[in-house]
């Protein structure tokens, strides 16, 4: 495995950051400084960054969390608001897990957290964007013209052109429930789409991401991914 990839796979940093560490002379392999990011290393090689030995046998952790509303997707928050880290089991908090992607403060649902740097990079890269499914409850009826525009690919008020969105809508007791499948990662895309059509969102919940489904996981609860789920997730991003 290439040295930069090995460092990134340890969960310490991204591969680009690993390149910077190596070129700056901050990486040592078997006691010898190494400045070639492409240097091949084996599992038995001792790799250290800034004097800290990487654990070649690091245990990767893959968690699915049901992020509640009014919780931020960051490790810490300067405003003192609850973060997703507050909902992790005690036994995994020391593993330096990071959220993969985001859900805004008032949205809820499926959020993946991991310390597998390579997988996190792939999942957040536009080339490997995975379809994400949301359940969106809005007040009142949704005009047919709005559904047609969403399905064809609309242009946001800010001028951003969107890819077509798969939308199914049905009336509910509190308004209209839409099931939306997004194929790109535009910031606050659903909220901005609904805003442009004058729709008020009452609830926005992510229920699936790629091969992962939220299922019956309760708000604020987390669970480890199964071996099959991890394998499917890696396969979906060519790992």
C-alpha positions, 0 to 999 in steps of 0.5 A: 500500500502507498504510504499516503494511503496507509496514513489516510486509511489509519483515520489520522487525516485525508490522503491529501493531508498525508501528502503534506505531512510526508513532503514536510518531512514529518513522517518516519518509516521504520525509523527513517524519514520518508518524503515519497508519498508513493513509498510502498509500505507493508502491515509490519512497517512502523509508520510514525507521524510527528513521532506518533506511531500509527496503529497498523491494526487499527479497528475501524468503526462504522456507526449509524446514528438517528440524528434528532432535530436541533442537533449539530453535525459537528464534533463540538459547537462554540454555541454550546448546542448538542452535537451528534457526539453526545449521542454516541455510545461511551465505548466508541467515543475514544475512537475519533469518529467523524460524521460523513456528510451533514444534516442541518440543525432542524433535519433528522434521520440517518447519519453515518460516522466512522474513523475509516478515512478512506471510506469517508473520503470516497463517500463525500467525493462528488464522483462517488455520490450516493442516492439519498432518500428523504421523507419530507412533510410540507404544509398543505398541497404541493402544486403539480407544477412544482412536482414536475419541475423537481422531477425534470431538474429545476434551477434554484433562485440562486441560479444553481441547476439541479439534477432531476429528483425522484419525487412521490407525493401523497396527502397526509393528515398534516399536509403532503408527504413527499418521498424524495431521492436526491442524486447530488450533494447541493447544500440544503437542497430540499429546503431551497427547492421547497422555499422556491415554491413557497412550501413550508417544511414541517419535517425533513428526515433522511431514511436511506443513503446508498445501501443503508436504510434507517429502518426502525432505529429510534431518534438519538440511538446509534448502532454498528453497521453489520459486516454485510452493510460495511461490505456493501458500502465499500463496494458502492464506492469501489473499495 
